[in-house]
Amino acid sequence: MTAVTEGFSKQRSGPDAARFFATEAAGLDWIRVPGGPAVPQVLALGTGSITLERVGSAPPTRTAAAAFGRRLARLHAAGAEAFGVAPDGAPGPHGWIGDLPMPYATRDAFAEFWALDRIAATARLARDRGGLSAAESAEADATVAAILDGSVDLGPPEPPARLHGDLWSGNVLWGADGQVWLIDPAAHGGHRESDLAMLALFGAPLLEVILGAYDEAAPLAEGWRARVPLHQAWPLLVHAALFGGGYGASAARALRAARG
């Protein structure tokens, strides 16, 4: 049985459309690593469209979830040259997470990358778009300062991982071939706990099976569960910038929890 049938096309208009889809294509190629999760092939790339292999769906299973956990560990272990680095071939100067611009960077230290290029940069966008109140923006500022002065637990140093970058459950497809497929990456070099925290944020099916298999394949550092709010703060800020509503308050709670 195969999970891939005819092509699936997406269209976009506007001056950034060609770069948007070129970035998606580069990200898909970058996260397609030996032994990693399944990734659809790019069948065609136009100035305002991308056509991908179509993935047939099936219900989640524990077997597929465990295999996905092990394969995700292989993806992360493929590594990146720096924190924040773009996938090979991405046109730059920035990527996207959803429709929100996502800064690239070349940081040696995770602390600077997470504080400056993720929390501070995205909080600024959210504030400018009306998605964060003054008090919520102050929580972001306080967390940035705490990360930079070393008072936030970031775990032991790890090399940059190769991340999907937008690993919420909607971008995880349970294929008819028994594999788990990844789509719509916001690929970059980062901390592997960020992808895992994103999986948890909106409730991936069989999450504990995925995490258990991942931890067996690539053991996670002590205290990783306590650091989940730190890593979820950024996607919540992204949602605050894109959608407003209660996401600003959710981001502020995660930022406070990250500071302990």
C-alpha positions, -999 to +999 in steps of 0.1 A: +000+000+000+013+035-008+005+068+009+014+089-021-010+094-050-015+124-073+000+158-066-014+183-042-010+220-052-010+252-031-012+287-045-003+321-031-003+356-045+017+387-037+053+398-041+067+372-017+049+342-032+079+328-052+102+332-022+076+317+002+073+285-018+110+283-026+116+284+012+091+257+017+107+235-009+142+241+006+129+232+040+113+200+028+145+190+011+165+198+042+144+177+066+144+147+043+173+128+059+182+091+058+163+073+085+142+104+093+104+109+090+088+107+056+086+140+036+067+145+004+086+152-027+082+185-045+068+178-079+067+213-092+076+248-080+062+279-097+063+316-089+030+314-071+025+277-064+040+245-052+029+209-060+037+181-036+031+144-035-003+137-019-003+117+013-031+093+019-043+092+055-050+066+081-057+065+119-028+069+142-013+037+156+012+031+184+035+013+160+036+044+137+040+067+167+070+048+181+086+047+147+080+084+143+097+092+176+128+073+165+128+089+131+124+124+145+155+118+167+174+110+134+162+142+118+174+163+148+207+144+149+214+155+112+223+188+128+227+224+116+257+247+113+243+272+138+212+281+158+188+299+135+205+289+103+184+286+072+179+254+053+202+248+024+189+266-007+164+289+011+164+323-006+162+344+026+166+369+041+140+353+064+117+323+065+081+320+076+062+302+103+027+301+090+024+335+074+046+352+099+082+362+090+107+341+109+142+356+113+172+335+104+204+338+124+238+322+128+242+320+166+267+298+183+248+300+216+212+288+220+205+314+247+212+344+224+192+328+195+162+320+216+162+353+235+169+377+206+158+359+174+127+341+187+113+357+219+122+393+214+118+394+177+084+377+177+071+396+207+079+428+189+059+417+159+030+406+181+030+439+200+031+460+168+002+440+154-019+445+186-015+408+197+003+416+230-007+441+257+019+462+274+019+439+304+023+408+282+051+425+262+068+432+296+067+395+303+086+389+271+112+416+279+117+400+314+122+366+300+147+378+273+167+395+301+166+364+323+177+341+295+206+364+286+218+367+323+217+329+327+188+327+353+166+306+330+173+268+329+181+260+293+194+226+300+230+214+293+246+227+261+236+208+230+247+212+193+222+228+170+196+203+158+179+202+124+143+212+131+110+210+113+103+242+132+065+242+131+058+207+144+022+211+156-001+182+150-016+196+118+018+193+101+021+156+112+003+133+088-005+097+096+000+080+063-019+051+048+015+034+044+020+033+082+045+061+082+042+095+098+048+123+072+059+159+078+047+189+059+048+227+060+082+231+077+096+263+092+129+246+090+160+260+108+188+251+132+176+251+168+171+231+200+155+197+196+133+204+227+116+231+207+101+206+182+090+183+210+073+211+229+055+221+197+042+186+193+027+189+228+013+224+224-018+214+204-020+178+214-004+154+189-020+119+190-001+093+210+023+119+222+037+099+251+045+070+227+063+094+204+082+110+232+091+076+248+105+062+216+124+095+210+139+094+244+150+058+240+167+066+207+182+100+218+179+105+255+167+139+266+185+160+292+172+159+327+145+185+334+133+187+298+097+185+308+101+216+330+115+235+301+084+229+279+070+264+286+102+280+276+100+263+242+062+268+238+065+305+245+077+312+210+049+295+190+024+311+214+039+345+205+036+336+168-001+329+174-005+361+193+010+380+163-011+361+137-044+358+155-044+379+187-072+369+210-062+349+240-028+339+227-011+369+242-022+358+276-012+322+269+023+334+258+026+355+289+019+325+311+045+304+293+070+332+296+064+335+334+067+297+338+099+297+318+115+320+344+104+297+372 
